[in-house]
Amino acid sequence: MSHKRVAILISGGGSNMLALLDSMTGDHRGRPCLVLSNDAKAGGLAKAAARGVATAVVDHRPFGQNRSAFEAELMKPLREAGTDIVCLAGFMRVLTDGFVSQLQGRMLNIHPSLLPKYKGLHTHRRALEAGDAEHGCTVHEVTARLDDGPILGQARVPILPEDTPEGLAARVLVQEHRLYPAVLRRFAAGDRRPLMLD
C-alpha cells in the first residue's frame, strides 16, 4: 500500500499536529513527511522532531509585506518532502490565491467554529455573544476564500450557561483532536464525504 505524504503547517505548540502525527499509524493511508513552521520558536517543532518527523522553518518576517515571496520559500520544503497532502494546524498566516491554487484539493484546515458561522478570529467569544446553543469545529478544504472551502467534517459542543470563551475553547479543542485525525484518515483514503461527530 502506497502512503500519502502529509505535511503539517504550524505556528505554535502544535496540539492538533500531535493528534495528527499520532494517528498516522497502522492502516492509515497517510504518513507524516514534514512539520513546517513560520516561527522558529514554535513549540510544536521540538515535539515533531522528538517523534522522528522532519521539521523546517520559513520565517515570514524578513519578507515584510511580500507574501508571494514568503510563500515561494514556504513551497520549497513542501516540494522537497514530496508532499501529497498539507494540513494547516494553527498556522497563523493567511495564504494567497497563488499558493492555495498550487495545492487545491490537497490542503486541509481546522477552524474553531461550525462553519459557515464565525469565519476568522475570536470564534468562541462570538458564539457566546450571539447566544448560540452549540459551537464546535470544522475541517474543510482550503480554497482562496478564508475559512470557506468544502466542509469535510464537523464536531459539535453544547454551550453551557456558565461558559467563558476560554472554557468553551478548551472543550472545542478536545473535539478538534478527535475530528481532524478522523477526517485526515478518510481524506488520505480518497473519501471526501463530510464526517459529523457529536
GIZINOR-V698705 format. One line per field, one symbol per residue. phi: phi as a letter, one per 20 degrees, with the letter a starting at -180 (. if undefined). psi: psi as a letter, one per 20 degrees, with the letter a starting at -180 (. if undefined). burial: + if it has 9 or more other C-alpha atoms within 8 Angstrom, else -. Layout:
phi = ???
psi = ???
burial = ???
//
This chain:
phi = .eeeeddcdccbfmffgfffgfeecleffdcfdadccecfegffffffffenefcbccffffeleefffgfffffgffffemfecddecmeedfeegfffffdgnccdbdceaegeflfnelfffffffemfebbrbcdbfecfeglcfgfdabcdcfeegefdgfffgffffgfgfeffffffgfffenddffddde
psi = pqqpppqpprichkhhgggggihmrcjpiqppiqppqjohjphhghhghhjjpqqqpophhiicinhhgghhhhhghgghikphppopnkokppqrhggghhjpjjpqqpplrnqjqlqbrlhgghgghikqhrabqppqqpahpplirppiqqpqpqpqhjqrhgggghhhhghgiggghgggggghjjojpppoq.
burial = ---+++++++++++-++++++--+---+++++++++++++-++++-+++---++++++++--+---++-++++++-++--+-+++++++++---++--+++-++-++++++++++--++---++++++---+--++++++++++-++++-+++++++-+---+-+--++-+++-+++++++-++++++----------
//
